[in-house]
């Protein structure tokens, strides 16, 4: 069985940015709710996941070109690359 290599976006990370606040910065502006939170590893913005109505983290990744997020949920330790659709745990 071959081991899948880690994409260049995930491999380039030298530290993991964590959420400064456990809220979706965009949902707060509009009074909306979210399901789970993700923190962008390029700029540190924390936004809602694809299970949330607004999918702000995905929208941010596609609009900004920032490829990697980390789960900001307590007890979850994984990163996701939107470009390569790859997840790694840490």
Phi, psi and omega in degrees: 000129181273148179266130179288135179280154180282136181296162183295329179293316178289320181295334183283346182291134177248343175210160180251123177279134179248163181295133175283322176226148182266063176218154171278117184300325180281320179297324179300320181297326185255358180077018180273170178248168181222166179262302180225164183242148177228143179246125179296133181274353176270311186244350177086004179290135178254125185221170184280155184278178180289346175278348178275152183304322186266343177050046185297326181296316178296315180300318179298314181300315183288322181285324186265339186081010177279113193277333192240137172235159172243145174294134178255018179273136178305132177086349178264133182227076178213157178239149179229132174258117180292325183294310185261000181049053182234138179243141172227147174261158178221000000 
